[in-house]
Amino acid sequence: GGLFSGTGVNDGFFDPEISGIGDHVIYYEINGIIATAIISVIDNQDVTIVTSGPFCMNSGVIMLEATIDDGTWIGPAVFDNTIDVSILDPGTYVLEYFIENGNCSSEDQITFSVFPSPESPNLLFDGNQIVAEYDEDLSSAWYNEQGNLLEENTSIYTPLSSGTYFFAVTNSYGCNATSSITV
């Protein structure tokens, strides 16, 4: 039977969007008696997931990041603040992140894809040439131990000096696998 008044009060209800962030005194008056209460409005945290995909199955364990720490991650293959995409099948998945601030909570959700990774190539050295065995539908490249590109899309490489050589294969999803050999 009384009346509420104060910043943020509208038709007997307190609206934190109208009042804004901070402490607000709310008055209740009935029969000439006034009671007060203080309501604190805190800022709802804007949380955004920073980690995004797509991921390749051979990416292994990936640290999950959001704009605010100390939240809870929910999704497939999620362990604490990491996701192990190597245990997921190729497909599309949902990742969620929740954070609480007092009685308020914020959340974000993303959809990410996991793509198949190619098998690692098998490298053989016959004393003269290095031969790579790999699936035909993959692009490939040879690199030296400094990371310099030597040749592309050939399964045979003739090294000019001793050292470690790397052979990388990439599928149509952009996922790759690398093997190395020392000659």
Buried (B, 14 or more C-beta within 10 A) or exposed (E): EEEBEBBBBEEEEBEBEEBEEEEBEBBBEEEEEEEEEEBEBEEEBEBEBEBEBBBBBBBEEBEBEBBBEEBBBEBBBBEEBBBBBBEBEBEEBEBBBBBEBEEEBBBBEBEBEBBBBBBBBEBEBEEEEBBBEBEEEBEBBBBBEEEEEBEEEEBEBEBEEEEEBBBBBBBEBEBBBBBEBEB
